[in-house]
Amino acid sequence: MQDRKHTDKKVLMDGIKMMAGSLPLAFIGPVVLFSTFKNQEHPFFIPILILALTAMAGAIFLMFKGLGKVMKSLFD
């Protein structure tokens, strides 16, 4: 008989949860960034700009980590 590995469902669900967590950040970051650039004269321009860039970076990070976990669960 052939030794077949099966999908690790716990790791798969962790990866899907990470990717689902990145979805709101992927929408919130660009919206806040666009709003920030429309209001450049506002005194909170720099902090909100940093917040928007952090949200977009967080979305990218969570997406890659989640995709890595999904791949690990399927092929490891």
C-alpha positions as CSV (number, residue, x, y, z in Angstrom):
1,M,0.0,0.0,0.0
2,Q,1.0,3.5,-0.6
3,D,1.6,5.9,2.3
4,R,-0.6,8.9,1.5
5,K,-0.5,12.0,3.6
6,H,-3.7,13.8,4.3
7,T,-4.4,17.5,4.7
8,D,-3.8,18.8,8.2
9,K,-7.2,20.4,8.8
10,K,-6.1,22.5,11.9
11,V,-3.3,24.1,10.0
12,L,-5.5,24.6,7.0
13,M,-8.1,26.4,9.1
14,D,-5.5,28.6,10.7
15,G,-4.3,29.6,7.3
16,I,-7.8,30.4,6.1
17,K,-8.5,32.4,9.2
18,M,-5.3,34.5,8.6
19,M,-6.3,35.1,5.0
20,A,-9.8,36.1,6.1
21,G,-8.3,38.5,8.7
22,S,-6.3,40.1,5.9
23,L,-9.4,40.8,3.8
24,P,-10.8,43.7,5.9
25,L,-7.3,45.3,6.1
26,A,-7.0,45.0,2.3
27,F,-10.0,47.2,1.9
28,I,-9.6,49.5,4.9
29,G,-6.0,50.5,4.1
30,P,-6.5,51.9,0.6
31,V,-9.7,53.7,1.6
32,V,-8.0,55.4,4.5
33,L,-5.0,56.2,2.4
34,F,-7.2,57.8,-0.3
35,S,-9.0,59.8,2.3
36,T,-5.7,60.9,3.9
37,F,-4.4,62.2,0.6
38,K,-7.6,64.2,0.1
39,N,-7.0,65.9,3.4
40,Q,-3.3,66.7,3.4
41,E,-3.8,70.0,5.3
42,H,-5.3,68.2,8.3
43,P,-3.1,68.2,11.5
44,F,-3.5,64.4,11.8
45,F,-2.2,63.7,8.2
46,I,1.0,61.9,9.2
47,P,-0.5,59.6,11.9
48,I,-3.4,58.6,9.7
49,L,-1.0,58.1,6.8
50,I,1.1,55.8,9.0
51,L,-2.1,53.9,10.1
52,A,-3.1,53.4,6.4
53,L,0.3,52.1,5.4
54,T,0.4,49.8,8.4
55,A,-3.0,48.4,7.6
56,M,-1.9,47.7,4.0
57,A,1.4,46.1,5.1
58,G,-0.5,44.0,7.7
59,A,-2.9,42.8,4.9
60,I,0.0,41.7,2.8
61,F,1.8,40.1,5.7
62,L,-1.3,38.1,6.8
63,M,-2.1,37.1,3.3
64,F,1.4,35.6,2.8
65,K,1.5,33.9,6.2
66,G,-2.0,32.5,5.6
67,L,-1.1,31.3,2.1
68,G,2.1,29.7,3.5
69,K,0.0,27.8,6.1
70,V,-2.5,26.6,3.5
71,M,0.4,25.3,1.4
72,K,2.0,23.7,4.4
73,S,-1.2,21.9,5.3
74,L,-1.7,20.6,1.8
75,F,1.8,19.6,0.8
76,D,3.8,19.0,4.0
